[in-house]
Amino acid sequence: MILLYNARIYTGFKGSPVVNALLIHEDRVLAAGSKDELSAIAPQGTARINLEGKIVLPGMTDSHMHLKHYALGLRSVLAETETIEECLQRVANKAKEIPDGGWITGWGWNQNVWKGGFGNAAQLDAVSQGHPVCLSAKSGHAIWVNTLALKMAGIDAHTPDPEGGVIQRDAKGNPTGILMESAENLVSSLIPEPSHKELKDCMLAAQPSLWEMGLTGIHDFSSIDLFPVLQDMDQENSLGLRVVKGIPVHMLDHAAEIGLTSGFGSDFLKAGSIKVFMDGALGPQTAGMLEPFENSEDCGILLLKADEVYEIGRKASSHGLSLAIHAIGDRANREVLDGYQMLRSFERENGLKPQQHRIEHVQLLHPDDYSRLAQMNIIASMQPIHATSDLFISDLYWGRRAVGAYAFRTLLTRNTRLIFGSDAPVETPNPFVGIHAAVTRRRIDGTPGEDGWYPAERLPLNEVLHAYTAAPAISSGFGKRLGTLTSGSYADLIVLNQDPFEIQAQDLHLLRPDATMVGGSWVWTKPG
């Protein structure tokens, strides 16, 4: 048994008391209260730890990340650079490290911050030394490849765009090396998948980096091949994150056939929602829009219609499975909401338990749709850091419509359930960077000014912390056992030397844990 005392312990963030001691038995909080109260019930032999006035918060959950890609990305080329020249130099460096013929992979480039915009295959050819190259965009909705990769995929001037995808071409019709949306699969399908052991090794190496940031839970939307790795880790007690594993929609029939339900699993690994894509992304202008992007005639792409959402949802709900649907543009979100409206009626009419359906990202809503998520009890799974990362291209591509973008406060005031994440590796999974973005609507450098971007959408700190702790737990099958520090909850917590409620809002991104506990065990402590 462990007694933590002499601390300011936030047991929750919406009406929960602040105490100065916690009594922990095995992996659970036995009691929260004063040192005197808990000392009176602590048995002899209890380890007593004086936290010397430090701050304790519940461990945080990232409600939307791609854990496999984050873990693999730690050993790949980081293509998120200020200039294309710097990115190309990193590719050249990697080409010297890997065996002949091996793939060079990476992620993070953003053509919107590069002076010349998109890169091309010839630029990669000059630095890749005979290796095929595939670099994923920061948005996750495009890749940049070299000529060798194009040849291996059989892509030339005569290759048609696949359904739902675009092969970018030059003035003569030749592929430039940029493949968008489903066209990515033409090359990415050729890249050898890491073995079970390789993926497990990457996962084991990635966990400490997440604990160091204060994360103790993840809602994962990477490919299904991570599931057996996570199960293996869970069974051997090496999984130190509470993971809710999303299931791709192409696996819906299989999940239904074997009776898998959302929320089923162990203390560390649970089945999540069926992941569905409705549209593309803002950066490459493939988000599904009601009206064209600014200075364009393009309304993006729409992968499904509302009645198709309903058909998918009807099968999922009938088998106890929730949906998590990616939607960026205002038309995409409306189609999802229209589909969910039919689905909620189906659940009621058939006496089915209402599933915890979600929309992932909810980046732009038409004002007519602001209240609909709350009315149907649909969860808004959002990434605050997208608001600050995307503010300039949101203004550029959406113009005055951007007033309805990343509408955190608008949704909250309508009683929408908010859960927050990062979309890592698209953005950093550091929750304190996301917290800073939600509270200030400013970038770390202070852009766009003291009031932030559309400051009416700023949130109070307690609501933001709730969206990183208790809210994702309630929305994922963990219930009240996770996200708070009350009797019966998991002893997942972080220790800080500064109180987030007492520092300046612009400094929230600087917070880092001194220690992280998962299930009553210290999994990470600050060196020194």
N, C-alpha and C positions, 0 to 999 in steps of 0.2 A: 504494500500500500504506500502511496505517496501523498504527502501534504505539501501543497504549494501555498506559501503565505507571504505577507508583506508585499502585496502587489495590488495594482488596480486592475481588476478582472472584469471585463465586459462579457457577461453571460449571454448577451444577445443585444440586438440594436433597436427593437421596437417595443419599448415598455418593460424590458427585462432589467432586473436589478444589477447594479455594479457592486461587487463584493471584494474582499481582500484575501480570500483563501479558497482553495479547492481541495477536496479529498478525492483521490483517484484510487480505484480498486481494479486491478488488472487493466482491461482496455476501456473502462467506463468511468464517468464522473459519478462518484457515490453521493457527494453533496457539495453545495456551494454556499458560502456564508462567511462568518467572521472567523478569525484564527481561534478565538476562545471557544466558539461553538464547535468547530471541527476538531480541535485538539481534544475536547471532552469525549468524542466518540471514536477517535483514532486509536486503534489497538497498539499495544506495545510492539516495537519493531518497525513502526511506520517510518519511512524515510522522510525527513522534514527538510524542505528546501526553501531557504529565505531568498526571495527574488529581489530584495533590496529596492523596493519601490517601483519596479518595472511594470510594464503594461502587458496584459494578457488578452488576446482576442481568440475567438474560435478560428480554427484553420479555414482557409478560403478554398472555394471551388471555382475552377474555370469551366463555365457552362458550355463552351464551344471551342474545342481545339482539335487539331489533327495530330494525335500523339505519335503515331508512327513517323510522320513526316518531320515532326519536331525532333524526334530522337535521331532519325537518319540525317537530318539537316545539320546536326552538330558535327558531323564528319564530312559534310559536303561543302561546295563553294558557297559562301555567303555573297550573293549577288546584289544585295541591297547596298548600293554605293551612291555617292553624290555625282560621280561621273561615269560614263561608259568606259573610259580608259582604265579607271581603277578596277572595274569589274573584269575587263579583259586581262588585266595583269594577274588577277586572282585565278583566272582560268589557266593562264600560262604557268603559274606556279603549281597548280594542281596537276597539270599535264606531266610535270617532272616527277611526281610522286607515285603515280599509279602504273601498274604493268601495261605493256604494249597492248593496244586494242581495247583496253578497259574504258568503260563509259565515264565521262566527266559529267556529274550531275550537280545541280545547285538550285537555289531558290532566292527570291526576294527582289528581283529587278523591277523597276518602275519607270517606264518610258516617260512618264509625266515630269520626272525630275531631271531627266537627261537632256542636255542642250539640243541634241539631234533627234530626240524622240526614240523610236524603236531602233534596235540594233538589227543587223542582218547576218546571213550565214557567212558571207565572205570575211567579216570581221572575226568571227570565231575560227574560221579556217586558218587564219594567220597565226593563231596562238595555240591551237589544239594539238599540234604535233601528231596528227594521224589518229587521234582519239575521237570517237563520236561524242557529241556534246548535246546535252539537254538541260536547259536552265528554266525553271518555272518562274512565272511572274509573281510579284507580291500579291496580286489579286487571286492567284490560283486558277485563273481562267485563260491563261495563254502560256505558251512555251516558246523559247528561242533556241533554235537548233542550228547546227552547222551543215555543210553540204554533204558530208559523209552520212550523217543521220538521215538526211532527206533521201539519199540514194538507198540506204538500207531499208527505208520505208516504202520505196518505190514511188516517191512523190516527185512529179515534174509538172511542166506546164499543162499537161493533158489530164492531170488528176482532178476529178471534180470535187467540189466541197462536199464533205459528208453532211448528212442531215444533222442540223443543230450545231454545225461548226463552220469555220472559215479558214481557208488557206490564204494568208496574205500574199499578194502578188505585186510585182513591179509593173511598170508601164507596158512591158512586152508580154505580160502574163506569166512570167516565171515566178516560182515561189521564192519569197524573200528570206525564209527561215523562221517566220513567226506563224505559229499555228494557234488558233483560238477555239475555245470550247471543245466540242467533241472531236475536232481535228487533232487535238493533242494526242488522242489515243493512237493515231497512226504511227507515232514515234514512241510514245511512252510505253506502249504494249511490248516493244522490243527490248526494253531495259530489263535485264535479269533481276528477278525479285531476290531480296536477301533471304538467306536460309533462316530457318527457325532459330538456330543458335546465334546467327549474326544479329537478327532482330532482337532477340532476348538480350544479348550483350549491349546493344544500343539502348535498350530500355533501362537496363540496370545502371548504365552510365548517365542516363537523362534524369532519373528520379532525383538525385541530389540537387541538380540545378533548379528543379521546381520547388523542392523543400526550402531551398535557400531564399526563394522569392516569397515564401509564405503559403504556397499551395499544398493542400492535403487531399484535394479531390479534383476529378476531371470528368467532363462529359466528352467522350471521344467520338469523332466522326471520321476517323481514318478507315482504311479498307479492312474488310472482314478477316484478312489473314493475321491481323494482330490479336484476334480473339483467342486462338489457341496458345499464343505466347503469354497473354495475360492470365489464362487459366493455369498454365504451367507455373507461372510465378505465384499465383494465388495459392496453389496446392502446396508449394514448397516454402510458403511464407516469406517470399522475397518481394511481393507486391506491397509497396508502402504508400500507395495512393488509393483513395476510394474512386473506382472507375465505373462509370456508367457507359456501356459500349453501344453506340449506335449501330443499326443494322441497315445496310443498303437496300434500296427498294427491290432490287433484282433477287434478293433473298427472302422476300415476303412469303412466297408460297412455301419455301422450305421451313421458315420459322413457324408458320401456321400449321404445317403438316406435323411437326414434332411437338406442337403445343407450347412453344416458347412464348412467354408473356413479358411485357415491359415491367421491370421492377423485380423480376425473378433473379435470384443469385445468392451470393455470399455476403459477408460483411465488407468485403473489399471489391467485389466484382458483380455488377448487375447488368442484365439486358436492358437496353434503352429503347429508343424510338426507331421506327422505320424512317430512314433518311431519304427524302425526295427533293429533286431540284425542279424549281419552277422557271428560273431565268438565269442570266449570266451575272455580270458584275458592272459596277460603275466605270472603272478605269478604261476597259476596252469598249465601253458603250454597248454592252450586250444585255444590260438590265432591261426588263420588260416594262415599257412606258405607255401611259395613256396618250401622251402627246410626244412629238419628237424631241430628242435632245436639242439643246440650244444650238442655233446656227446649223441645223441638220434636218434632214427629212427622215432620219432613222429612228425607229421606235424600239430598237433592241430586238431581243428574241424572247419568245415564250415557248417553253417546252411542253406545257400541259394546259388544258382548259379546266374550268371549274368542275365540269362533270367527270373529268378523268381523275381529279383529286378525290371527288366523292367515291368513285368506283374503287380506287386504291384504299381509301379510308374505310369503306364499308367492309372490305375483307379484313383489314387490320383490326378495326374495332370489334368485329365479330369474333376475333381470336385473342382479344385482350392485349392488343398492341397499339401503342400510340404512334402518331406521325410527327415528324420534325421536318418542316418544309422550308427549304432555302428560297427566300424571296427578297429581292433588292428594290426593284422599281415599283412605282405606284400601281401600275396595271398588274404586275405579278402578285403583289400583296392583295389586290382586290380579287383576283381570280382564286387565290388561296382562301380568302375569307368567304367568298361565295361557295366554294367547295365545302369548307368547314360548316357553313350554315346548313347545307343539305345533310351533312354527316351528323351534326348534332340532332337534327330531326329524326334521322334514322336510329340513332342510339336511344332516343326517348321512346320512339314508337315500338322498338323491339325490346325494351326493358334491359338494355345493355348498360353496364357501368360506363359513365362518361370518362373517356380516356384523357390523359394529360397531353393533349395535342399542343404543338408549338409552331411558331414561325421563327426561323433562324434569320437573323440580321434585321429585318423590318426597317430597312434603311430609309425608305421614302413612302409615306402614306398620303393619299389624297385626304383633305380635311373631312370629306364625307365618311371616311373610314376610321377616324380616330377612336370612336367609341366601340367599334365592333368587336375588338379583341376581348374587352372586358365583358361585353354583353354575352359572348359565347364562352367565356372562361377559357380563352386561348392564351397561352403563355408567350410573351415577347422575349425571345432569347437574343440579346443584343450585345454589341461589343463597343463600349464607350470610346476606346482608342480609335475606332474607325472614324468617329465624328471629327476628331482633331487631325488625323492623318489625311482625311479626304476633304477637308473644308474648302480648299482652293478648287479642286476639280468638281466638287459639288456645286459651288457657285458658277463654275465655268460651264458645266454640262446641264445643270438643272435651273440655273438662273433664280428667279423669284420663288420657284417651287422648293428651293432648299430650305425655306422657312419651316417646311414640314419634314425635314430630314433628321434622323436620329432624335426623334421627338420624345426624349426620356420623360420630361416632366408632364408634357401633354398626356402621354399614356398613363402615367402614374396617377394624375389627378382624376382620371376616368376609371381608376381602380383596376388597371391592367396589372397582371402579375409580371414583374420584371425579373429576369435572371441575366447575369452579366458574365462575359467571357472575353476571349482575345482573338479567336480565330488563328492562333499560332499554328504554324510558323509565319502566317501572313503578317502578324504583329508579335511583339514580345508578349509572352504569357505573364509577365510581371503584373500582379493584380494592382499594385500601388500606382503603376503608370495608368491603368484603366480607371482607378479611383480618382486620380488627379484629373483625368479627362472628363469624367462625369460631373465632378464638383465644379470645375473651373471652365470647361469648354475651351481650354487653351492648350496649345502645345507646350512642351517643356521649356522652349525658348521664349515663351510669353506670347507668341503669335496667336490670334491676331490683335491682341490688346488686352487691357486690364479687365474689361467686362466679359471677354470671351466671345465665341461665335454663337450667335443667336442665344444670348444669355438667359432668355426666358426658359430655356430647356435645361438649365443647370439644376442639379439635384442636391438636397442636403446630405451631409455625410452619412447620417444614420441610415438613410434609405439606400444609399450606394452599398454600404457594408452589408446590409440585409440581402441585397441582390447578389452578393458574392458568398453568402454563408447559408442562412436558413432557407432562403427562397429556393435555391437550386436543390437543396436536400428534399424539401417538401415536394418538389416537382419531379423527383426521379426515383421514388421508391424507398429512399432512406428515411423519409418522414422526419419526426422530431428527434431521431437518434443522432442527427448530424447537423452541424451548423450553429449549434448553441452549446453552452457549457452549463447545463443543468442536470439534475439527477437523472441518470439513465442514459445520457448522451455519450457518444464516443469521446474519449479523451484525446481529441485532435485539436491542437492549439498552437499558437505562435506567441513568442515573447519579444516585445519591443522595448527599446530604451526611451522612446518618445511616445507621447499620447497623440494619436491622430486628431483628436478633438481639440487639442490645445496648440497645435502648430499652425503656421500660416498655410492656407489652402494651396498656394503655389509651391509649397515644399512637400506635399503629400507623396509625390513620385520618388522622393529621396528615402522614404522609409524602407528599412530592411529588418528582418527578424534577427534577433540574437540567437534564437533557438527555435526549433520546430519539433513538436511532439505528435506522433500518430499512434493511436491505440494505446496510450499510456507509456510509450517508449520514445526517448529522444532519438530522432532519426537524423537530425542535423544540428550542429552548434557552430557558432561563429568562430573561426580560427583565432587563437590567441586569447 
